[in-house]
Amino acid sequence: MNAVPVNYYIILSAILFTIGALGVLIRRNALVIFMSIELMLNAANLALVAFSSANAQLDGQIFVFFIMTVAAAEVAVGLALIVAVFRTKKSIDVDQINVLKG
């Protein structure tokens, strides 16, 4: 069975990272921006796994495991912040949330 070349994984990772970066730069909804940041993080994880498997080492895959653990904590904190802002401002549009005053 033929293995998929590393270049394909890197190209896919670059495409996913670009989509995530465009989502952060273009969209104004905090949830969409949050999901775009997660997409960028997963694109970097894909590149790490591709390079570690190409070099036949587990270092990159272990590093991805720790990144996913930190990302799970980030999701919990990020969604809590978005819910708290929505309760106070009644909107999650980042243009309307320019000052975080009490």
JOJO-V463098 format. One record per residue. N is the residue number from 1. RES is the residue in one small letter. PHI is phi as a letter, one per 40 degrees, with the letter a starting at -180 (999 if undefined). PSI is psi in whole degrees, -180 to 180 (* if undefined). OMEGA is omega in whole degrees, 0 to 359 (NA if undefined). Layout:
# JOJO-V463098
<<N | RES | PHI | PSI | OMEGA> <N | RES | PHI | PSI | OMEGA>>
This chain:
# JOJO-V463098
<<1 | m | 999 | 131 | 182> <2 | n | c | 136 | 178> <3 | a | c | 151 | 178> <4 | v | c | 132 | 180> <5 | p | c | 153 | 181> <6 | v | c | -30 | 181> <7 | n | d | -37 | 180> <8 | y | c | -41 | 178> <9 | y | c | -40 | 180> <10 | i | c | -38 | 177> <11 | i | c | -44 | 177> <12 | l | c | -41 | 179> <13 | s | c | -41 | 179> <14 | a | c | -39 | 179> <15 | i | c | -45 | 179> <16 | l | c | -40 | 179> <17 | f | c | -39 | 178> <18 | t | c | -42 | 177> <19 | i | c | -43 | 178> <20 | g | c | -42 | 179> <21 | a | c | -40 | 177> <22 | l | c | -37 | 177> <23 | g | c | -38 | 178> <24 | v | c | -41 | 185> <25 | l | c | -32 | 187> <26 | i | c | -44 | 187> <27 | r | c | 154 | 181> <28 | r | b | -5 | 179> <29 | n | c | 131 | 184> <30 | a | c | -35 | 179> <31 | l | c | -40 | 179> <32 | v | c | -40 | 177> <33 | i | c | -42 | 179> <34 | f | c | -44 | 178> <35 | m | c | -34 | 178> <36 | s | c | -37 | 176> <37 | i | c | -40 | 177> <38 | e | c | -37 | 177> <39 | l | c | -40 | 177> <40 | m | c | -40 | 178> <41 | l | c | -41 | 179> <42 | n | c | -31 | 175> <43 | a | c | -40 | 176> <44 | a | c | -38 | 176> <45 | n | c | -41 | 178> <46 | l | c | -42 | 179> <47 | a | c | -41 | 178> <48 | l | c | -44 | 180> <49 | v | c | -39 | 180> <50 | a | c | -45 | 180> <51 | f | c | -37 | 181> <52 | s | c | -36 | 178> <53 | s | c | -31 | 178> <54 | a | c | -33 | 180> <55 | n | c | 3 | 178> <56 | a | f | 42 | 176> <57 | q | b | 153 | 182> <58 | l | c | 0 | 184> <59 | d | c | -46 | 181> <60 | g | c | -37 | 180> <61 | q | c | -35 | 175> <62 | i | c | -40 | 178> <63 | f | c | -40 | 178> <64 | v | c | -37 | 177> <65 | f | d | -44 | 179> <66 | f | c | -35 | 177> <67 | i | c | -41 | 179> <68 | m | c | -34 | 177> <69 | t | c | -44 | 178> <70 | v | c | -36 | 179> <71 | a | c | -35 | 178> <72 | a | c | -41 | 177> <73 | a | c | -37 | 179> <74 | e | c | -39 | 178> <75 | v | c | -44 | 180> <76 | a | c | -46 | 181> <77 | v | c | -42 | 181> <78 | g | c | -45 | 179> <79 | l | c | -35 | 176> <80 | a | c | -41 | 177> <81 | l | c | -41 | 180> <82 | i | c | -42 | 178> <83 | v | c | -40 | 179> <84 | a | c | -41 | 178> <85 | v | c | -40 | 179> <86 | f | c | -37 | 179> <87 | r | c | -33 | 182> <88 | t | c | -41 | 185> <89 | k | c | -15 | 183> <90 | k | g | 23 | 177> <91 | s | a | 151 | 175> <92 | i | b | 23 | 175> <93 | d | c | 125 | 186> <94 | v | c | -18 | 175> <95 | d | c | -31 | 180> <96 | q | c | -16 | 181> <97 | i | b | 69 | 181> <98 | n | b | -19 | 178> <99 | v | b | 126 | 179> <100 | l | c | 76 | 178> <101 | k | b | 155 | 181> <102 | g | c | * | NA>>
